[in-house]
Structure formats: C-alpha cells, structure tokens
Amino acid sequence: MTSDNDRRRGLLARLRGRPAARSRGRRRLGAAVRLLAALMLAGGAYTVFAPGVQAQDNPPLSGAAAEGKALFDVSCVTCHGRNAQGIEGRGPSLIGVGAASVEFQVATGRMPMARQEAQAPRKPKVFTDEEIRQLGQYIQELGGGPVVPEGDNLHEGGNIAVGGELFRINCSQCHAFGGGGGALSSGKYAPSLMPATDRQIYAAMLSGPQNMPVFGDNQITPEQKADIIAYIQTLKTDRDPGGFFNLGRYGPSTEGLAIFLVGIVALVFASLWIAGKS
C-alpha cells in the first residue's frame, strides 16, 4: 500500500509540475518577443531620426556666411582649400582663427596675397567692407574663434597714459616707440601702425598675425586694448611726443645718440678753436 500511495503522489506531483513548466516557457517566449520588438522599434527610430542628427552636426549657414562662402570659393579656395582646412605649401588652415583674423588680413589688403613672400605686405584692399564682413562670418561659423567688437571707435574712454605704458612694454620692441615699425629677422618686419584703424589694431592683437604674438583677453583685457589703441591714435596726431625733432620716430635711443654725436663734434671744434687761439 505504501508503494501505491507513493506512486499516486508522484503522479500528482508530475501533473501539477507540467502547467508550471509551461507557464515558465511562455514567460521566456514572451520576454524574447518583447525584446525583439524593442530592438526593431529602436532600429526604426534611429532610421527615422538619424538624418536629423546628422543635419544638426552640419547646421546651415546664415545668409551672410553663405555669401562669404561664395566669395571664399572664388578667391580663397586655391590656397586655403575647401572648407578652409588649408593646403600644405600654399596656405594655412583657417579653422578656429575667427572673424578677427579674416578682418585684419583682408581689410589691410594682405590677403589675397599676390605671391608667396616672407611676409604679406599691406596694400589696397580687394573686397568691400560688406564682403569682408561676409567672409569673416563664414570663417566664424565654420570653426569659431575671436571676434572684434562692434563699432569703429574702439578706443573711446581709453587711458592714453596707461596705453603708452602698455605699448612700451608689449609693442615697442618690434613697432618702435613711435609706432613706425622696424626690421625683424629673415626678411620680416613689424609694420608701421600709422595707417591702422581701431578695428585693425584690435584684430591684430586678437589674432597675432605673422610674427606678432596673440594678446587674448586673458593677456590684455578689452579695457587695456582700448588704452593701447588710444595711445596709438594719439601718436598719429602728436607727431613728436618726445621732443622737437622726431628723427624717424625711433624713440629716445636714436635721439640720445644724435645728441651725443652732435655734442662731441661741437666739443671737438670748440677745443680746436681754443687751441688755435692760444
């Protein structure tokens, strides 16, 4: 009797376990179906929205930048390449230089260059002010970078005395004390600052063209830049701040040397005159 009871209990246990096994199988099958449906939904969503994501990576250009791109493709692409990424041996990449560099180089006529030289000389500009703004906007939207503030008068309120001190510390080594410029090595030179406008001086400090170092807002604040520009513009009107004779406006060393030579010659002639009289 005991064995018959055990058999009945085993049979009942097996009968009770079958529905449990079936329910577990259904749950696993349902989970697999749900996972497959989720993967298909994610793939469909990516297919639908991926073009939108790619479009956001390459946002459309503004109207001014689009006009600038048209000018760039005609006048600049030969040296700087498509998308302004530069061509080795012809022109550097313009990615990240900002509108400030474009404004300085193009507004002063240095670009486009007539030929490869040690340094791009200043010459009459090729583009109008509006075209220069469009070119700068294109380069700005392409890779970002420093931008010159709005307006033509960027030295208003500047302290001329402070600007003169900053100029003598940071600029006079190359541009001379009077802003007349000077020679550098390898056929290069620091140009005269007399023809430069406020915007061109500000852009040069931001972009550091050719041999000039970059004076960002961390090195020289916008207020100090205004002081320096105010001093430079004062040099244009006060032609001889250091004395009656400017002697090429090369600073006190030249004037001191000239005075020394004149004084020595005068003393020699005076000595000879006195010796002749005696």
Secondary structure, 3 states (H helix, E strand, C coil): CHHHHHHHHHHHHHHHHHHHHHHHHHHHHHHHHHHHHHHHHHHHHHHHHHHHHHHHHCCCCCHHHHHHHHHHHHHCHHHHCHHHCCECCCECCCCCCHHHHHHHHHHCCCCCCCCCCCCCCCCCCCCCHHHHHHHHHHHHHHHCCCCCCCCCCCCCCCCHHHHHHHHHHHCHHHHCCCCCCEECCCCCEECCCCCCCHHHHHHHHHHCCCCCCCCCCCCCCHHHHHHHHHHHHHHHHCCCCCCCCCHHHCCHHHHHHHHHHHHHHHHHHHHHHHHHHC
